[in-house]
Amino acid sequence: MSKLEREVSFTELPNDGPILSQKSDGGDVSLPFYNLEIDPESIKRIGDPHRIDRGFSTKYLYTFLEHNRGKEPETSEHYVSIYRPNRPKFDRVLLNTPPWFIGLDGYSELLGEYAVQKNMTLIEISDEVGSIIKAIQNIGHVSLAREAAKQLVLHEHLASEGYFSPDEAIGVGYSRGLEIMVAAAALAHQFKKKVVYGEGMDAGPANKIDICDVDLCALPKNVYTEGRELVKGIAASPLSQLVRLRHSVPISLQAVIQDIATGLALASDEAGELAREVPKDSLMNLVFFNNCSFNQLVEWRHIFANHPFVNIQVKNGAHLTGSNPVWPRRAIGHVALVQAELKSIPPQAIDLDKITKKVEKKIKDGRF
């Protein structure tokens, strides 16, 4: 029995409706439904809004309530960063979850600021936060689908304030963020929404990783390759960014334990199962690096073989090549051009290869 099937089988029915959603038009697995809401009384703003180029960012703490029949609601807390331009150019908001081990500071701030520079609103939601005990309890219980559902519930809550379209969103994500973006695309119909475009970079494994299958002999080489790419990314960062990038990885004990819990979910087959449920008409641009030892590129290609509007690009590099600031700039550049074209043509008419050439030329010419 798959992880998704186990989760569906063992989840109790909520008071106000069935736990199972209708099947998506992607595959044959019934997707789980999480009866989630945001506790409006518990929303806390962390500090004052922070002025950035062409806009501002604000950090909040949100409490999510998950209802199961006959039980007290389960609570989880997540930090959320909202990046808003002074003059939004598009109605659709960008949704992002940071990569594994990365918080909302440092690297994630760059993505938000790049989005604002293109006059787009971006919402980033962190891993669950809380006590060390809660983090330990999460081991074995973290679900990519639940995290995607929280992203969509957050979108619904903020859209009610009138800042952006309540019906459509755009997903962006690197590593774990790509997997949650794909999950959100699969689950969006439950919330009467659609992820009209997804821009992702180098997902983790689609299939379950068996520790017995790990090539220990290749491990030193892989560690060296990733380390080299990280150093190159750091070297390519301006000095002003380096000071901020050192805050990218939360180092508290509870953050480390939460990362372990998240890692177990990433090493499962949940990402691949959710990807198989992505609607066939979804428009996505997914970049994979050819020297990443665990992204299972062949499997991701197989999963999306029957999705005519999912464009998979393979670039030179390893997983941590994405640490180079050119990559989040490139992703935001893609999204901005797609947003512009969506004003006049349907998603399926957009030529993603043509957009890639435009973005790469702008970066090469120093105009982005």
N, C-alpha and C positions, 0 to 999 in steps of 0.2 A: 504494500500500500504506500502511495506517495505521501510526502509531507503535507501537501495541500489536502489530500483526502483524509489523512489522519486528523488534521486540524478541523476540517468540516465535521467529521464524524463525532468528535469529542467536545465540540463547543455547544453549550446549552442554548436553547431558544430564548431570545429576549422577550420581554413582556409585550412588545408592540409589533411583532412581525416575525416572519421566518428568517432563519439565519442564512439560508442559501439564497444567493442571487440567481437570476436567470443566467444561462450560459451566454458567454460572449460569442461574437462571431469569429473568434480566433480558433479555438480547439475544442476538445471534448471534456475537459475537466471543469466541474462546477466550482466556481470561484468562491472563496470564503467571504462572508460579509461581517464587518465589525460594527456593532452598534455604538458608535462613538459620538461624543459631543464635547464642545469646549465649555468649561465652567466660566461663565462671563464674570462672576464675582471674584474670580481668583487671578485675573489678568494683571500682571505687574509690569510697569515700564522700568527698565534697568537704566538709570541715568537719563540725561537729557538727550534729545535728538542731536546727532553729530553732523555738522555741515561738511559736505564733500563737494567736489567739482560738479556743478549743475544740479545739485540736489542735496539730500540728507539721508542719513540712516538712523534707525532707531532699533534698540534691542528690547525684547519683552520676554517674560516668563509666562508660558501658557500651561494650564492644567487640563488634561484630557480625561474624560470620564468614559469608561467602557462598561456598558450595561449587559449583564447576563441575568436571566430570570432566576429569581429566588436568592439572589446574592446582592451584597452591597456593591455599588459600582467600583471597579478597579481604577485607580488613578495613576497617571504618569505625567511627569513634568518635562517640558522641552523648552529650551531657549530658542527664540525666533528672532532673526534679523530681517528688517524690512528696509529696502532701498527704494526711495521714491525720487524721481526727477522733479525739478521745479515745473517743468512743462512736459507732461507725459505725451508721447507721440502715438502710442498704440493702446488699444483697449485690453489686449490680452497680457496677463501678468506671467512672469517667468517663475517656475517653481524649481527649487534645487535642494538637495540634501548633500552635505559635504562628503568627501571620500572617507573611507575607513581610517580611523585614527586622527582625522582632522576635525577641528572644532569650527566655530563661527568667526574666529579671529584670524588674522594673518592672510593665508592663501584665500580663504573664503571671502574676505573683504575685497580682494582684488576683483573677483567675479562680479560682486555687487556694484562696485564703483565703475567697472567697465560698462555694465548694463545701464547705469544712470547716465554715463557719458553719451550713450546712444538713445537717451530719453525713454528708457524702458524701466518698469518696476520689477524688482526681483525680491522673492521671499525665500529665505533659507531657514530650514528647521534642523536642529541639532539632534544628536542621539539623546536618549532619555537621560535626565539628570536626577539626582536624589542622593540618598544615603548609600554608604558602602553596603549595608545589608540589602537594600533594594537592588543594587547592582548585582550582588551575588545571586539573589532570587531570579534575576533575569537570565542567568546562564541556562541555556537550553530552551528558553521561551521567547527569544527575540524572533520576530517574523518580518520579512521584507514586505509582505502584503499588508500587515498591520501598520508598518511605517508609511507605506504609500497611502493607506486609508487616512492616516492622520494628516498627511500632506493635503489631501483632497478636502477633508473636513476644515482644515485651516483656510484653504482657498474659499470655501463656501462662507465661512464666518467673515472673512475680510471683505469678500465681494459684497456682502450685505451692507457694508459701510459706503458702497457706491464708488469705490476707487477704480474698479475695473470690471470687465465682463464676468458675470457669474456662470456663464455657460461654457466658456472655452479657456484653455490655459496652454502654455508652452512649457515643456519640460527640458531641463538641462541637467547634466550630471556627468561626473568623472568617477570611474571605478564603482564603488558602492552606489554612488549617486546615479549612475546610469542604470543599475539594476532596479533601483526604486523608481526611477523615471519610467522604465518599461512596465513595472508593476502598476504604477498610476494609470498608464495608458490602458492597461487591461481592466482595471477596476472602475475607471471613470464613469462608465454607463450606469453604475449603481447610484451615483450621485447626480445623474442627469447632466453630466458634463462630457466634454471631449478634450483630450490632449491633441490639439490640432497639429503640433509639430514637436519632435523630440531631437535634441542635439546632445549626443553622448560621446564619451571618450573612454575606451579601454575598460570594459566591464571585467569583473572577476569571472570565475568559472560558471558555466551554465549547468554542468552536471556535478554530482556529488564527488568531492575529493576523498579518495580512500588513502589514508596515510601509508598503507602498504604499497601503493603505486607510486609514491613520491621517489624520484630518482635522486638519492642522496649524493651520488657521485657528481651530479650536475649542480648541486646546491652551491658550492663555492663560486663557480663561474656565474651563476645567476645572481648571487649576492653582489659580486664584483660589478656585473653589468648594471644592476639597479643603482648601486652606489655611485658608479661613474656618471649615470644619467642625472642623479640627484645633484651631484657636484656641478655638472654642466648647467643645470637649471638655476642653481644658486649663483653661479658665475654670470649668468645672463641677466640677473635681476639688478636693477639700479640700487645704489646704496640705500636710498630712502625706503625702498621696499624690503630690503634685507632686515632692517631693524624690526619691521612689522612681521615678517615671515617667521621669525623665531617664536612667535606666539601661536603658530598654526596648530601645534599638537598639544592638547591638554595633558598635563602630567600628574594630575591628582590620582590617588589610589582608586577612587570610584570610577574615574574615567578609564583607567587601565582595565579594571574588571569589566566595565561595560563594553570595552573594545573586544575583550575575550568572548563575551556573550554574542556580540555582533559577528565576530569571526566564525562562530559555529554556524550561524545562519548563512553566511556567505559561502561556506564550504559545503553546504547542502545542495540539493538539486532544486531548491525553491525558485531561484532566479530563472532557470531554464523553463520550469513549468509555467511560471507566470508569463514569460515571454511568448510561449506558445498560445496564450490567450489574447495577445494583442490583436485588435481588429485588423482585418486584411487591408483596409484602406488607409492605415496609418502612414503618415509621412514622417520619416526619421532619417537623420544623417548620423551614422555611427562610425567613429574612427577607432581603429585598433592598431596596436604597435606590434611589429613582426618579431621582436626579440623579447616579448613578454612570455615568461615560461608557464603562466597559469591562466591566461585569458580564454583558452579553449576557442580560438577563432574559428576553427573548422566547425565546431558544434553551433556557434552562433550563426554562422552562414547557413547551416542546415536548417536551423529553426526559422530563419527569415527567408528561406528560399521561395516560399509562396506568398511573400509580401512584396508586391511589385514596387511599392513606393518607399521601401526601406533601403537606403543607400549605404553600403558598407565600404569604407575606405581603409586601406592598409598603408600605414606610414612606417618609415624607419624609426626604430627606437624601442625602448623597454617601457615597462609600466610607469616608472618614475620620470620618463621623458615629459610627462604631463606637468611636472613641477616647474618647467620653464614658463615664464609669464606669457610667452607668445601663444601658448595653447588656450588659456582662458580668453585671451583677446580674440583669437581665431574663432572660438565657439560663439562669443557674443556677436562678432561680425557676421557670422552665418545667420544667427537668429534675427538680427536687425534687417538683413536683406530679405529673409523669408517673410518677416512681418510686413515689410513694405509691399512685397508682391501679393500677399494675402488680401490686400485692400482691393485688388482688381481681378485676381484669378483664384480658382479653387486650389487647395493644397496639391491635388494630384497633377496639376499642370505645371508645377514648379520644377525647374531643372536644377537639381542640387549640385551636379558637377559644374555647371556654369557659375553658380554662386561661389563654389569653392575657388575657382580660378580668379574670380573678382577679389575675394578676400585675400588670397595669397599674393596677388599682385599689389594690393594696397599695403600689405605688411612689408613686402619686399621694397616698395618705393618709400616706405616710412610715412605713409599717409593714414595710418590707423593707430 
